[in-house]
């Protein structure tokens, strides 16, 4: 059989979506020794697969979310006479006539709305939002199967988009494996702390700073804790720069919090691993997530995780995290204070985190996805 994968989002430059597509492609090709695959790849990554057996690469530079994606891409897909197509995001072309699977990672855009959530002018934002809602409702009904990364998203998709539960399949994702457990010498610790202008104890936040990520409550909690408690606590914010990053930076400057809040920007995985080895905990304050990858990566190297109790996060983190109400800054301050004072708790969280992270694997995700392919191809 001939299976197509829209892999235009392949690569770490596309953040979490890019990692999912990478692992989907790589692990599926390892697991499936029977079917032929057609990969629709951006020219940046097309060469990586040109000598693979049973793999045909179609260089496809059509931009994500573009008009051409709806008008030209369906003909690019149709030309390959596919038995099945997997589109690993919600951006499937409406007029593609073949059988396809959709991966819906979350419905965050349904809830995260308003002027503060966009960098576009109001008119452009409203037009794009209407387009998203229309596309999502139509394409979800047309898909032969929908893959989601958690039971929370499965139930959300079923309820909001009115999709039968038997049409939705959960395939959990996993920690990337690029964050490693490291042990630093005394001099290495000093050099790393000096490099990022940090002092222990500090906590870490890793991820984007879109409004739904709720980073403001974390900043407020650090400020409140340090004004009320004996131990000053720093926050290391790791994030690729964006308009939302610049907005956060202005707030930090206006409130004179530069000694407590360190905006590190982009940090490579090697230094992220080193920082995790020195941090007190990682805090994941998000109000909406589809899976919660950053907390799982922290757990995989033994870093305790303090998480909001929102959306899928309790499902993914189980009993390994310490939870707080995402709307209650006092609750978060209390968690921070508990983790600072209780070494036994930190050690227990670290142990449980190791075990929790190891419940998930990309290999298992690929096998479960392949089972969906086989089911549809046999019909």
N, C-alpha and C positions, 0 to 999 in steps of 0.2 A: 504493500500500500504506500501511497505518497502523502506524506504529512508536511504541511507548511507551518513555519513559526515566524511570525512577524517580530523580528529581532532588532528592529531599528533602535530600541532602547538599550541594547546590549552595551555594557561598559560602566565602570564606576563613576564616569562623569555624569551619569544619570541617577546617582545616589541609590536609594533603596530599590527603586524600580529597576535600575541598571544591574544591581547585584542579583535580583530575582531572575531577570532574563538570562544573565550569565550562567547562573547555576542551573536554571531550567534547561538551557541548551547543552551545557557541558555534561551534566549528569544523565540527561535523557539519552544523549548519543552513546554514553558509556553503557547504559542499561539495555538499550534496544539494538539487537544485532540483526533484526529482520527487516524493518521498514526503511524506506528511502525518505530522506528529509530534504526539504527546500527551505533554506534560511534566507530571509529578506533582511539584509544587513546594510547599515551605513558603510560607505567606502572606508571609513577609519578602521573598521574591524573585519571587512570582507576577506582580506588576505589570510586571516588566521585559520580559515576553514577550507581553503581552496583545494587542498590535497587530501581531505578526509574522504574515506570510503563511504558510499551511500549518501553523500551530502552534496547538494547542488547549492551554490551561492548566487543569489540575485542581488547585485548591488542596488540599493534602494535609498536614495538620498532625499526622499520626500519628507519634509519637516513634520514633526509631531504637532497635532492639533491644527494643522493647516487646512485651507480649502482644498488643496491638491490631494490631501489625504482622503477626502470624501469623493473626489471626482476622478482622479487618476489611479490611485492605489487599488481600487477594486478590479480594474482591468489588468494590473500587474499581477495580482493574485490569480485571477481567472485564467490567465494565459498559461499557467503552470498545471492546469487540470488536476487540482489537488483532490484527494479523497477526504481530507480533513485539514482545517486551518486552525491554529491556536493563536489568538490575539491576546497577549499578556497584559492588557490594560483595557480601559473602557472605550478607547478611541477606534472602534471598528467602523469601517465604511458601511453606510446604510444600504448601498445598492449592491454589495457583494452577494451573489446568488448562491454560493456554495455553503456546505455544512461547516460550522465553526464553533470553537470553544472560546469563551471569554474568561479572563481573570479579572475579578473586581477586588482590589486590595482594600478598599474602604469606601464609605459614602460621606467622607469628611466634607466635601464641597456642598453637600445638602445642608449642613448645619453651619459651617464656617462661611459666613456671608456678611456683606456690608462693606462700606468704604474702607474700613480699617484693615480688611483682609486682602486688599488688592493694590496694585501699583498702577492700574489703568484709570483712565477718566471714567466718570460715572456711566456715560452712555455706552462706552465700549465694554465696561464690566457687565452691565445689565444684558447686553446682547450676547456676550460669551456665556453668561450664566444660563440664559434661556436656552442657548444652543446645547450646553452640557446637560441640562435637565431633560430636554427633548430627546437627545441622542441616547442618554442612559436608559430612559424608559423604553424606547423602541428596540434598541440593540439587545437589551437584556432578555426581552421576550423572544427575539429571533434566534438567540444562541441555543445550540443543541445542549450544552452544559455550561454551567458557571462554576469556576474554581475560586475559592476564597481562602484567606490565610488563617481564619479562626472561626469558631462557632458563633462568636459575637457578630461578626460580619455576615455570616450565613443567615442569622435570624434578622439582622438589619435589612439585608437585601430582600429576603422573603417578605418582610412586613412592608417596607417602603415601596418596593418595585412590584409587589404582588406576584412574586415568583414562587411556584411550588417548591417545597423543601427538597423533594426528590430530584429536582433538577440542579441542585447546588451541592458541590463536593468540597469538603475542607481538606486542604493539603497544607499542613503547618510548614513554616519556613524554619530557618536555623541561624545560629551565630555564624559569622562569615569565616572565622578561622584565621583572619589576618591580624586580630588582636591577640597578642601572645602574653603568657605569664613570664615575667622577668624578675631578676634579682639584681639590685644595684649596689655597688660599693658605696662607701661613705662619700668619696669625692664625686662619684657619678650623681649621687643624690643632690649634693650641693650645686653642682654645675647645672643640673636640670632645673632646680628651683630658681636659680639665678637667671637662667635663660628665659623663663616665663614670668619672672618677678613674683614668685609665689612663696608662701611660707606655710608650714604645716601648723595646725590641721587645715585642710581644704577639702571641699567636695567638688565634684565634677558634673557638668551638664554637657552632653554631646548630642548634637542634632541641629535642625533648623530652628529658627526663631519666629516662625509664622504664629499669628495670634492664638490658634488652637493649641499650640505647644505649651502655652500657659507659663512662659518663662518669667513673666512679671511677678507671679506669686513667689517664685524662688528668690528673685532679687529682694522683694519685700520681706521675705522670711529671714534672709541673711542680715538685712538692716535691723529688723526687729530683734533678732537673736543677739546681735553684737551690742545693741544699746541696752539690753536687759540682763545679759548673762556675763559671766566672768571670762569665758574663753572667746577670743575673737576667732571667727571662722571666715575663711576666704572661699570664694566661688570661682572656679575656672570654667569659663564658657568656651567650648570648642564648637566652631561653626564656620562653614564657608561664608564669606561675606555676601550680603544682599541688601536690598532697600530696607527690609525689616531689621537687619543687623544695625544699619546706620541709625534707624529710629531708636533702637534700644541703647545704642552708644550715647546718643544725645540725652536720653533720660538719666543714664549713669552720671554723665558730666554735670547735668543740671542739679542733681541731688548730691553731688560731691562724694560719690561712693567708690571712687577709683582705687582706694586702698583695700577695699573688701571684694570688689567685683572685678575680676581680671578677664577681659575679652581677648582671648587668644587667637581668634580667627581660625583659619585652616591649620590643622596639625596632622602630619603624616602618621600612619598607623604605628610606626616604630616608636615615635614619641608618645602617642596615645597610650601604648602599652606601658611605657615607662611611667607616665603620669598616673595611670591606674594603679601601679604598684605602690605609689606613695599616697594616694588619695584615701580619705576616710570612707567615702561612699560615693556612688553615683545617684543623682536624684532625677527622676523621670516624672515631671509634674503635668504631663499632657492631659487635656480633657478628652481628646479623641485620637484613637489609634486603630489600625487594622491588625497589627501584630505586636509591635514593641521590640524591635530588633536591638536597639542600643542597650537596653537593660539586660537582655540575654547575653550580649557580648561581654558586658561587665561581669556578669555571673560566671561566664566561662573561664575567667581568669581569677576568680575568687574575690572580686570587689563587691561589698555589700550594696544592695540596691534599695533605695527609698522611692516608692512609687505612688502616684495617685491611684485611687481605687476606681478609676473611670474606664469605660468602654471594655476593651478586651484584656486589659493589663492583669487583673487578677487571674483570668483564665490562663494566660501565658506564663506568668511568674509563679503561680501557685503559692505555696507557703514559704517561698524563699525570700520574698520581699517584705519590707515594713511599709504598710499602706497609710495614706492620709486622704482626707477630703480635699479634692482639687479646688474647692472654693473657700477653704478655711486656712488662712495663713497661720493661725495659732496652732492648728493641728500639725502643720508642717514644722513649725518651730519646735513643738514638743517632740516630734520624731527626730529632728536634728540633735536635740539635747540628749535624748535617750541613746542615740548611736555614739555620741561623743563620750558619754559616761560609762557605757556598759560594754566592756571588752568581750565578755562571754557572749553577749548578744551578737556582736560583730562576727565573732568566730563561728557561731552557729549559722548566721546568715550566709557567711562565706561557704561553709560546707554544703548547706542546702542549695545554694546557688550553683555550685559545681554540678550537683546531681540534676538540678532542674534543666540546666543548659544542655546536658547530655541526653535529655529525652527527645531532642529535636535533631534532625540531620537533613542536609540537602539531598543526600542519596535516597532517603525515604520519601522525601517530597517528590523526587523525579519518578520513583517507582509507582507512587500513587497516581501521579499525573498520567503515566504510561497506561495504567489500568483504565483510566477514563478514555484514553485514545482507543484502546483495544475494544472496550465496550461499544463505543460509537461506530467503529469500523466493522464490527461484526453484525450490526443491525442492517 
